[in-house]
Amino acid sequence: MELRHLQHFVAVAEDQHFTRAAERLMVSQSGLSASIRALERELRAPLFVRTTRQVTLTEAGRALLGEAERVLAGVRAAEAAVAAVQGVLRGRLALGTEQCIAGVPVGKLLAGFRARHPEVEIRLRQAGSGLLVEEVAAGRLDLAFAVAGGGAVGPVRMVPLTEEPMAVLCHPGHRLGGAGRAALEAPGAAGTSGASVAPVVVAPRDLADEAFVDFHEDWGPRRTTDAAFDAAGVRRTVTLEVNDVHSLLELVHEGLGIAVVPRHFTRKPEAGGLVARPLDDPAGARYRTVAVLPHEEATSPAARAMMALLPTSSALCV
């Protein structure tokens, strides 16, 4: 079994299209098809169901995909390890992150990493924390910045980074916004941007009858909020689900619901004009960000180099 056959197989599985995979790999489509057929002959099983519109994995293909990804990740790690011994960091860094993750300036980290290690190809994927953990466990990501909660999947470790409380965001005209108006008028109650902060805390039981705007269930803030309300024995109704922070803030601005968010979301300029109240959670639900990595022996040199760019307290945990 040749490595190029596995590389071609994984590319087609990811793109679900022979033409797109061939373009990405910079090989001819006929050569890619021949490579897949050779792999299928060797394994004595069809790996894809091919139609004029779509390419999907067969049961055998799904079984092979995870193993192929692990093999290729091991090859990349071996190449990177040899390059590191030679004093040059090469290869690829596959990084995953949630959007607007607390305590991790992703753009600055990537720019700093590229300046120090220009021969490393960087790939970035944005997704929910649950999927990011699975991707690290499967070897598809070298490192991910995620939100703790929901349990680890497979051979991963989680390095704590930051934590912060949750807050309730609402429109000033909402029943919870009255104290926020006074707070907005009080000296020093709010900064130059972000929501005004009302001093009165709100408990989950106070929000039982509210309509919520929230993220999809795989997102860290949603998981943290769900845990807080479950611990309080309060059911809530999420009427509007989004997958980006700006859409969430826009919907709250329009008075279509309230939102429970990490405190740093309330400081965004787009949150200006909204009212933020601290969430009183006796169960101690906190928004905790972590770096998700493979076990020590499987962590790539590139992932270690990225972790070294984080604050010292985090980097020392690697």
MIDO-851116 format. One record per residue (C-alpha): residue number from 1; chain; residue in three letters; z, y, x. Coordinates in steps of 0.25 Angstrom, whole numbers. Example, Ala and Ser with C-alpha at 12.3 -4.5 7.8 and 13.67 -1.06 7.14 Angstrom:
2
{num:1	cadena:A	residuo:ALA	z:31	y:-18	x:49}
{num:2	cadena:A	residuo:SER	z:29	y:-4	x:55}
// end
This chain:
318
{num:1	cadena:A	residuo:MET	z:0	y:0	x:0}
{num:2	cadena:A	residuo:GLU	z:-4	y:13	x:6}
{num:3	cadena:A	residuo:LEU	z:3	y:26	x:5}
{num:4	cadena:A	residuo:ARG	z:-9	y:34	x:1}
{num:5	cadena:A	residuo:HIS	z:-10	y:24	x:-11}
{num:6	cadena:A	residuo:LEU	z:4	y:28	x:-15}
{num:7	cadena:A	residuo:GLN	z:2	y:43	x:-13}
{num:8	cadena:A	residuo:HIS	z:-11	y:42	x:-21}
{num:9	cadena:A	residuo:PHE	z:-4	y:34	x:-32}
{num:10	cadena:A	residuo:VAL	z:8	y:44	x:-33}
{num:11	cadena:A	residuo:ALA	z:-2	y:56	x:-34}
{num:12	cadena:A	residuo:VAL	z:-9	y:50	x:-45}
{num:13	cadena:A	residuo:ALA	z:4	y:47	x:-52}
{num:14	cadena:A	residuo:GLU	z:9	y:61	x:-51}
{num:15	cadena:A	residuo:ASP	z:-4	y:68	x:-55}
{num:16	cadena:A	residuo:GLN	z:-8	y:57	x:-66}
{num:17	cadena:A	residuo:HIS	z:-22	y:60	x:-62}
{num:18	cadena:A	residuo:PHE	z:-31	y:55	x:-51}
{num:19	cadena:A	residuo:THR	z:-39	y:68	x:-49}
{num:20	cadena:A	residuo:ARG	z:-27	y:77	x:-47}
{num:21	cadena:A	residuo:ALA	z:-20	y:67	x:-38}
{num:22	cadena:A	residuo:ALA	z:-33	y:66	x:-29}
{num:23	cadena:A	residuo:GLU	z:-34	y:81	x:-28}
{num:24	cadena:A	residuo:ARG	z:-19	y:82	x:-24}
{num:25	cadena:A	residuo:LEU	z:-21	y:71	x:-14}
{num:26	cadena:A	residuo:MET	z:-34	y:76	x:-9}
{num:27	cadena:A	residuo:VAL	z:-41	y:63	x:-10}
{num:28	cadena:A	residuo:SER	z:-53	y:59	x:-19}
{num:29	cadena:A	residuo:GLN	z:-51	y:54	x:-33}
{num:30	cadena:A	residuo:SER	z:-58	y:41	x:-29}
{num:31	cadena:A	residuo:GLY	z:-50	y:39	x:-17}
{num:32	cadena:A	residuo:LEU	z:-37	y:41	x:-25}
{num:33	cadena:A	residuo:SER	z:-42	y:31	x:-36}
{num:34	cadena:A	residuo:ALA	z:-45	y:21	x:-25}
{num:35	cadena:A	residuo:SER	z:-31	y:22	x:-19}
{num:36	cadena:A	residuo:ILE	z:-24	y:20	x:-32}
{num:37	cadena:A	residuo:ARG	z:-33	y:8	x:-35}
{num:38	cadena:A	residuo:ALA	z:-30	y:2	x:-22}
{num:39	cadena:A	residuo:LEU	z:-15	y:4	x:-25}
{num:40	cadena:A	residuo:GLU	z:-16	y:-3	x:-38}
{num:41	cadena:A	residuo:ARG	z:-24	y:-14	x:-32}
{num:42	cadena:A	residuo:GLU	z:-13	y:-16	x:-22}
{num:43	cadena:A	residuo:LEU	z:-2	y:-16	x:-32}
{num:44	cadena:A	residuo:ARG	z:-10	y:-24	x:-42}
{num:45	cadena:A	residuo:ALA	z:-7	y:-14	x:-53}
{num:46	cadena:A	residuo:PRO	z:-13	y:-2	x:-60}
{num:47	cadena:A	residuo:LEU	z:-5	y:10	x:-57}
{num:48	cadena:A	residuo:PHE	z:-12	y:20	x:-66}
{num:49	cadena:A	residuo:VAL	z:-17	y:21	x:-80}
{num:50	cadena:A	residuo:ARG	z:-30	y:29	x:-79}
{num:51	cadena:A	residuo:THR	z:-36	y:36	x:-91}
{num:52	cadena:A	residuo:THR	z:-46	y:48	x:-91}
{num:53	cadena:A	residuo:ARG	z:-35	y:58	x:-93}
{num:54	cadena:A	residuo:GLN	z:-23	y:52	x:-87}
{num:55	cadena:A	residuo:VAL	z:-17	y:43	x:-76}
{num:56	cadena:A	residuo:THR	z:-4	y:37	x:-79}
{num:57	cadena:A	residuo:LEU	z:5	y:27	x:-71}
{num:58	cadena:A	residuo:THR	z:5	y:12	x:-75}
{num:59	cadena:A	residuo:GLU	z:19	y:5	x:-75}
{num:60	cadena:A	residuo:ALA	z:15	y:0	x:-61}
{num:61	cadena:A	residuo:GLY	z:12	y:14	x:-57}
{num:62	cadena:A	residuo:ARG	z:25	y:19	x:-62}
{num:63	cadena:A	residuo:ALA	z:32	y:9	x:-54}
{num:64	cadena:A	residuo:LEU	z:24	y:12	x:-41}
{num:65	cadena:A	residuo:LEU	z:26	y:27	x:-42}
{num:66	cadena:A	residuo:GLY	z:41	y:28	x:-39}
{num:67	cadena:A	residuo:GLU	z:39	y:19	x:-27}
{num:68	cadena:A	residuo:ALA	z:27	y:26	x:-22}
{num:69	cadena:A	residuo:GLU	z:34	y:39	x:-23}
{num:70	cadena:A	residuo:ARG	z:46	y:34	x:-15}
{num:71	cadena:A	residuo:VAL	z:37	y:28	x:-4}
{num:72	cadena:A	residuo:LEU	z:29	y:41	x:-3}
{num:73	cadena:A	residuo:ALA	z:42	y:49	x:-2}
{num:74	cadena:A	residuo:GLY	z:47	y:39	x:9}
{num:75	cadena:A	residuo:VAL	z:34	y:41	x:17}
{num:76	cadena:A	residuo:ARG	z:36	y:56	x:16}
{num:77	cadena:A	residuo:ALA	z:50	y:56	x:20}
{num:78	cadena:A	residuo:ALA	z:46	y:47	x:32}
{num:79	cadena:A	residuo:GLU	z:36	y:57	x:36}
{num:80	cadena:A	residuo:ALA	z:45	y:69	x:35}
{num:81	cadena:A	residuo:ALA	z:56	y:62	x:43}
{num:82	cadena:A	residuo:VAL	z:47	y:59	x:54}
{num:83	cadena:A	residuo:ALA	z:42	y:73	x:54}
{num:84	cadena:A	residuo:ALA	z:56	y:79	x:54}
{num:85	cadena:A	residuo:VAL	z:59	y:71	x:66}
{num:86	cadena:A	residuo:GLN	z:47	y:78	x:73}
{num:87	cadena:A	residuo:GLY	z:53	y:91	x:69}
{num:88	cadena:A	residuo:VAL	z:43	y:94	x:58}
{num:89	cadena:A	residuo:LEU	z:46	y:93	x:43}
{num:90	cadena:A	residuo:ARG	z:33	y:88	x:36}
{num:91	cadena:A	residuo:GLY	z:30	y:81	x:23}
{num:92	cadena:A	residuo:ARG	z:33	y:85	x:9}
{num:93	cadena:A	residuo:LEU	z:45	y:91	x:2}
{num:94	cadena:A	residuo:ALA	z:45	y:88	x:-13}
{num:95	cadena:A	residuo:LEU	z:55	y:97	x:-20}
{num:96	cadena:A	residuo:GLY	z:59	y:97	x:-34}
{num:97	cadena:A	residuo:THR	z:67	y:108	x:-42}
{num:98	cadena:A	residuo:GLU	z:72	y:113	x:-55}
{num:99	cadena:A	residuo:GLN	z:67	y:127	x:-59}
{num:100	cadena:A	residuo:CYS	z:77	y:138	x:-55}
{num:101	cadena:A	residuo:ILE	z:86	y:128	x:-49}
{num:102	cadena:A	residuo:ALA	z:100	y:135	x:-45}
{num:103	cadena:A	residuo:GLY	z:103	y:138	x:-30}
{num:104	cadena:A	residuo:VAL	z:89	y:133	x:-25}
{num:105	cadena:A	residuo:PRO	z:79	y:144	x:-22}
{num:106	cadena:A	residuo:VAL	z:68	y:134	x:-22}
{num:107	cadena:A	residuo:GLY	z:57	y:144	x:-18}
{num:108	cadena:A	residuo:LYS	z:65	y:149	x:-6}
{num:109	cadena:A	residuo:LEU	z:68	y:135	x:-2}
{num:110	cadena:A	residuo:LEU	z:53	y:131	x:-2}
{num:111	cadena:A	residuo:ALA	z:49	y:143	x:6}
{num:112	cadena:A	residuo:GLY	z:60	y:141	x:16}
{num:113	cadena:A	residuo:PHE	z:56	y:126	x:17}
{num:114	cadena:A	residuo:ARG	z:41	y:129	x:19}
{num:115	cadena:A	residuo:ALA	z:44	y:139	x:30}
{num:116	cadena:A	residuo:ARG	z:52	y:129	x:38}
{num:117	cadena:A	residuo:HIS	z:44	y:117	x:35}
{num:118	cadena:A	residuo:PRO	z:29	y:121	x:32}
{num:119	cadena:A	residuo:GLU	z:24	y:107	x:34}
{num:120	cadena:A	residuo:VAL	z:32	y:101	x:22}
{num:121	cadena:A	residuo:GLU	z:24	y:101	x:9}
{num:122	cadena:A	residuo:ILE	z:33	y:106	x:-2}
{num:123	cadena:A	residuo:ARG	z:31	y:101	x:-16}
{num:124	cadena:A	residuo:LEU	z:40	y:107	x:-27}
{num:125	cadena:A	residuo:ARG	z:42	y:101	x:-41}
{num:126	cadena:A	residuo:GLN	z:50	y:108	x:-52}
{num:127	cadena:A	residuo:ALA	z:57	y:99	x:-63}
{num:128	cadena:A	residuo:GLY	z:70	y:95	x:-70}
{num:129	cadena:A	residuo:SER	z:82	y:90	x:-62}
{num:130	cadena:A	residuo:GLY	z:81	y:76	x:-68}
{num:131	cadena:A	residuo:LEU	z:67	y:74	x:-64}
{num:132	cadena:A	residuo:LEU	z:69	y:80	x:-50}
{num:133	cadena:A	residuo:VAL	z:80	y:70	x:-47}
{num:134	cadena:A	residuo:GLU	z:71	y:59	x:-51}
{num:135	cadena:A	residuo:GLU	z:60	y:64	x:-42}
{num:136	cadena:A	residuo:VAL	z:69	y:65	x:-30}
{num:137	cadena:A	residuo:ALA	z:74	y:51	x:-33}
{num:138	cadena:A	residuo:ALA	z:60	y:46	x:-34}
{num:139	cadena:A	residuo:GLY	z:56	y:52	x:-21}
{num:140	cadena:A	residuo:ARG	z:46	y:62	x:-27}
{num:141	cadena:A	residuo:LEU	z:55	y:74	x:-23}
{num:142	cadena:A	residuo:ASP	z:62	y:76	x:-10}
{num:143	cadena:A	residuo:LEU	z:72	y:86	x:-15}
{num:144	cadena:A	residuo:ALA	z:75	y:92	x:-29}
{num:145	cadena:A	residuo:PHE	z:84	y:104	x:-33}
{num:146	cadena:A	residuo:ALA	z:89	y:100	x:-46}
{num:147	cadena:A	residuo:VAL	z:101	y:101	x:-56}
{num:148	cadena:A	residuo:ALA	z:112	y:91	x:-55}
{num:149	cadena:A	residuo:GLY	z:115	y:82	x:-68}
{num:150	cadena:A	residuo:GLY	z:109	y:70	x:-74}
{num:151	cadena:A	residuo:GLY	z:112	y:60	x:-63}
{num:152	cadena:A	residuo:ALA	z:104	y:57	x:-51}
{num:153	cadena:A	residuo:VAL	z:92	y:47	x:-51}
{num:154	cadena:A	residuo:GLY	z:90	y:38	x:-40}
{num:155	cadena:A	residuo:PRO	z:92	y:40	x:-25}
{num:156	cadena:A	residuo:VAL	z:95	y:55	x:-25}
{num:157	cadena:A	residuo:ARG	z:106	y:64	x:-20}
{num:158	cadena:A	residuo:MET	z:110	y:78	x:-26}
{num:159	cadena:A	residuo:VAL	z:115	y:89	x:-17}
{num:160	cadena:A	residuo:PRO	z:123	y:100	x:-25}
{num:161	cadena:A	residuo:LEU	z:117	y:114	x:-23}
{num:162	cadena:A	residuo:THR	z:123	y:124	x:-33}
{num:163	cadena:A	residuo:GLU	z:129	y:124	x:-47}
{num:164	cadena:A	residuo:GLU	z:131	y:135	x:-58}
{num:165	cadena:A	residuo:PRO	z:136	y:136	x:-72}
{num:166	cadena:A	residuo:MET	z:127	y:136	x:-84}
{num:167	cadena:A	residuo:ALA	z:125	y:148	x:-93}
{num:168	cadena:A	residuo:VAL	z:121	y:151	x:-108}
{num:169	cadena:A	residuo:LEU	z:109	y:160	x:-109}
{num:170	cadena:A	residuo:CYS	z:106	y:167	x:-122}
{num:171	cadena:A	residuo:HIS	z:98	y:179	x:-128}
{num:172	cadena:A	residuo:PRO	z:107	y:192	x:-130}
{num:173	cadena:A	residuo:GLY	z:105	y:191	x:-145}
{num:174	cadena:A	residuo:HIS	z:111	y:177	x:-145}
{num:175	cadena:A	residuo:ARG	z:125	y:175	x:-151}
{num:176	cadena:A	residuo:LEU	z:130	y:172	x:-137}
{num:177	cadena:A	residuo:GLY	z:123	y:184	x:-131}
{num:178	cadena:A	residuo:GLY	z:133	y:195	x:-137}
{num:179	cadena:A	residuo:ALA	z:142	y:195	x:-125}
{num:180	cadena:A	residuo:GLY	z:131	y:195	x:-116}
{num:181	cadena:A	residuo:ARG	z:126	y:208	x:-121}
{num:182	cadena:A	residuo:ALA	z:140	y:214	x:-117}
{num:183	cadena:A	residuo:ALA	z:139	y:207	x:-104}
{num:184	cadena:A	residuo:LEU	z:126	y:213	x:-102}
{num:185	cadena:A	residuo:GLU	z:131	y:227	x:-104}
{num:186	cadena:A	residuo:ALA	z:143	y:225	x:-95}
{num:187	cadena:A	residuo:PRO	z:142	y:230	x:-81}
{num:188	cadena:A	residuo:GLY	z:138	y:219	x:-71}
{num:189	cadena:A	residuo:ALA	z:137	y:209	x:-82}
{num:190	cadena:A	residuo:ALA	z:123	y:205	x:-78}
{num:191	cadena:A	residuo:GLY	z:114	y:207	x:-65}
{num:192	cadena:A	residuo:THR	z:100	y:213	x:-64}
{num:193	cadena:A	residuo:SER	z:94	y:200	x:-70}
{num:194	cadena:A	residuo:GLY	z:97	y:188	x:-78}
{num:195	cadena:A	residuo:ALA	z:106	y:186	x:-91}
{num:196	cadena:A	residuo:SER	z:118	y:194	x:-94}
{num:197	cadena:A	residuo:VAL	z:130	y:186	x:-92}
{num:198	cadena:A	residuo:ALA	z:140	y:185	x:-104}
{num:199	cadena:A	residuo:PRO	z:155	y:182	x:-100}
{num:200	cadena:A	residuo:VAL	z:158	y:173	x:-111}
{num:201	cadena:A	residuo:VAL	z:155	y:158	x:-109}
{num:202	cadena:A	residuo:VAL	z:148	y:149	x:-119}
{num:203	cadena:A	residuo:ALA	z:152	y:134	x:-121}
{num:204	cadena:A	residuo:PRO	z:142	y:123	x:-125}
{num:205	cadena:A	residuo:ARG	z:150	y:122	x:-138}
{num:206	cadena:A	residuo:ASP	z:146	y:137	x:-141}
{num:207	cadena:A	residuo:LEU	z:131	y:133	x:-140}
{num:208	cadena:A	residuo:ALA	z:130	y:121	x:-149}
{num:209	cadena:A	residuo:ASP	z:122	y:128	x:-160}
{num:210	cadena:A	residuo:GLU	z:112	y:135	x:-150}
{num:211	cadena:A	residuo:ALA	z:98	y:133	x:-147}
{num:212	cadena:A	residuo:PHE	z:95	y:131	x:-132}
{num:213	cadena:A	residuo:VAL	z:84	y:133	x:-123}
{num:214	cadena:A	residuo:ASP	z:84	y:124	x:-111}
{num:215	cadena:A	residuo:PHE	z:77	y:116	x:-101}
{num:216	cadena:A	residuo:HIS	z:71	y:102	x:-102}
{num:217	cadena:A	residuo:GLU	z:82	y:91	x:-101}
{num:218	cadena:A	residuo:ASP	z:78	y:88	x:-86}
{num:219	cadena:A	residuo:TRP	z:82	y:102	x:-81}
{num:220	cadena:A	residuo:GLY	z:95	y:104	x:-74}
{num:221	cadena:A	residuo:PRO	z:100	y:116	x:-83}
{num:222	cadena:A	residuo:ARG	z:97	y:108	x:-96}
{num:223	cadena:A	residuo:ARG	z:105	y:96	x:-90}
{num:224	cadena:A	residuo:THR	z:117	y:104	x:-86}
{num:225	cadena:A	residuo:THR	z:117	y:111	x:-100}
{num:226	cadena:A	residuo:ASP	z:115	y:98	x:-107}
{num:227	cadena:A	residuo:ALA	z:127	y:92	x:-99}
{num:228	cadena:A	residuo:ALA	z:136	y:104	x:-103}
{num:229	cadena:A	residuo:PHE	z:133	y:103	x:-118}
{num:230	cadena:A	residuo:ASP	z:135	y:88	x:-117}
{num:231	cadena:A	residuo:ALA	z:148	y:89	x:-110}
{num:232	cadena:A	residuo:ALA	z:153	y:99	x:-121}
{num:233	cadena:A	residuo:GLY	z:148	y:90	x:-132}
{num:234	cadena:A	residuo:VAL	z:138	y:100	x:-138}
{num:235	cadena:A	residuo:ARG	z:124	y:97	x:-142}
{num:236	cadena:A	residuo:ARG	z:114	y:108	x:-140}
{num:237	cadena:A	residuo:THR	z:100	y:110	x:-145}
{num:238	cadena:A	residuo:VAL	z:89	y:114	x:-135}
{num:239	cadena:A	residuo:THR	z:78	y:119	x:-143}
{num:240	cadena:A	residuo:LEU	z:69	y:125	x:-132}
{num:241	cadena:A	residuo:GLU	z:66	y:117	x:-119}
{num:242	cadena:A	residuo:VAL	z:60	y:123	x:-107}
{num:243	cadena:A	residuo:ASN	z:57	y:120	x:-92}
{num:244	cadena:A	residuo:ASP	z:58	y:133	x:-86}
{num:245	cadena:A	residuo:VAL	z:69	y:144	x:-84}
{num:246	cadena:A	residuo:HIS	z:60	y:156	x:-88}
{num:247	cadena:A	residuo:SER	z:56	y:149	x:-102}
{num:248	cadena:A	residuo:LEU	z:71	y:146	x:-105}
{num:249	cadena:A	residuo:LEU	z:75	y:161	x:-102}
{num:250	cadena:A	residuo:GLU	z:63	y:166	x:-111}
{num:251	cadena:A	residuo:LEU	z:67	y:157	x:-123}
{num:252	cadena:A	residuo:VAL	z:82	y:162	x:-122}
{num:253	cadena:A	residuo:HIS	z:77	y:176	x:-121}
{num:254	cadena:A	residuo:GLU	z:69	y:174	x:-134}
{num:255	cadena:A	residuo:GLY	z:82	y:169	x:-141}
{num:256	cadena:A	residuo:LEU	z:77	y:155	x:-143}
{num:257	cadena:A	residuo:GLY	z:89	y:149	x:-138}
{num:258	cadena:A	residuo:ILE	z:100	y:149	x:-127}
{num:259	cadena:A	residuo:ALA	z:100	y:142	x:-114}
{num:260	cadena:A	residuo:VAL	z:111	y:136	x:-105}
{num:261	cadena:A	residuo:VAL	z:106	y:138	x:-90}
{num:262	cadena:A	residuo:PRO	z:112	y:138	x:-76}
{num:263	cadena:A	residuo:ARG	z:118	y:152	x:-73}
{num:264	cadena:A	residuo:HIS	z:107	y:156	x:-63}
{num:265	cadena:A	residuo:PHE	z:97	y:156	x:-74}
{num:266	cadena:A	residuo:THR	z:104	y:167	x:-81}
{num:267	cadena:A	residuo:ARG	z:102	y:176	x:-68}
{num:268	cadena:A	residuo:LYS	z:87	y:175	x:-69}
{num:269	cadena:A	residuo:PRO	z:79	y:188	x:-72}
{num:270	cadena:A	residuo:GLU	z:73	y:181	x:-84}
{num:271	cadena:A	residuo:ALA	z:87	y:179	x:-90}
{num:272	cadena:A	residuo:GLY	z:89	y:194	x:-91}
{num:273	cadena:A	residuo:GLY	z:93	y:198	x:-105}
{num:274	cadena:A	residuo:LEU	z:99	y:185	x:-109}
{num:275	cadena:A	residuo:VAL	z:114	y:182	x:-110}
{num:276	cadena:A	residuo:ALA	z:121	y:172	x:-101}
{num:277	cadena:A	residuo:ARG	z:134	y:165	x:-104}
{num:278	cadena:A	residuo:PRO	z:142	y:155	x:-95}
{num:279	cadena:A	residuo:LEU	z:142	y:141	x:-101}
{num:280	cadena:A	residuo:ASP	z:156	y:136	x:-102}
{num:281	cadena:A	residuo:ASP	z:155	y:122	x:-99}
{num:282	cadena:A	residuo:PRO	z:169	y:114	x:-98}
{num:283	cadena:A	residuo:ALA	z:161	y:102	x:-93}
{num:284	cadena:A	residuo:GLY	z:157	y:110	x:-81}
{num:285	cadena:A	residuo:ALA	z:142	y:108	x:-82}
{num:286	cadena:A	residuo:ARG	z:135	y:116	x:-70}
{num:287	cadena:A	residuo:TYR	z:121	y:118	x:-66}
{num:288	cadena:A	residuo:ARG	z:121	y:110	x:-52}
{num:289	cadena:A	residuo:THR	z:109	y:111	x:-43}
{num:290	cadena:A	residuo:VAL	z:107	y:100	x:-33}
{num:291	cadena:A	residuo:ALA	z:97	y:95	x:-23}
{num:292	cadena:A	residuo:VAL	z:92	y:82	x:-26}
{num:293	cadena:A	residuo:LEU	z:88	y:73	x:-14}
{num:294	cadena:A	residuo:PRO	z:85	y:58	x:-10}
{num:295	cadena:A	residuo:HIS	z:96	y:51	x:-3}
{num:296	cadena:A	residuo:GLU	z:99	y:56	x:11}
{num:297	cadena:A	residuo:GLU	z:90	y:46	x:18}
{num:298	cadena:A	residuo:ALA	z:78	y:49	x:9}
{num:299	cadena:A	residuo:THR	z:79	y:64	x:9}
{num:300	cadena:A	residuo:SER	z:67	y:70	x:16}
{num:301	cadena:A	residuo:PRO	z:67	y:79	x:28}
{num:302	cadena:A	residuo:ALA	z:60	y:90	x:19}
{num:303	cadena:A	residuo:ALA	z:71	y:89	x:9}
{num:304	cadena:A	residuo:ARG	z:82	y:90	x:19}
{num:305	cadena:A	residuo:ALA	z:75	y:103	x:25}
{num:306	cadena:A	residuo:MET	z:74	y:109	x:11}
{num:307	cadena:A	residuo:MET	z:89	y:106	x:8}
{num:308	cadena:A	residuo:ALA	z:92	y:113	x:21}
{num:309	cadena:A	residuo:LEU	z:87	y:126	x:15}
{num:310	cadena:A	residuo:LEU	z:97	y:126	x:4}
{num:311	cadena:A	residuo:PRO	z:110	y:132	x:6}
{num:312	cadena:A	residuo:THR	z:119	y:126	x:17}
{num:313	cadena:A	residuo:SER	z:129	y:119	x:7}
{num:314	cadena:A	residuo:SER	z:117	y:112	x:0}
{num:315	cadena:A	residuo:ALA	z:110	y:108	x:13}
{num:316	cadena:A	residuo:LEU	z:122	y:102	x:19}
{num:317	cadena:A	residuo:CYS	z:123	y:92	x:8}
{num:318	cadena:A	residuo:VAL	z:110	y:85	x:12}
// end
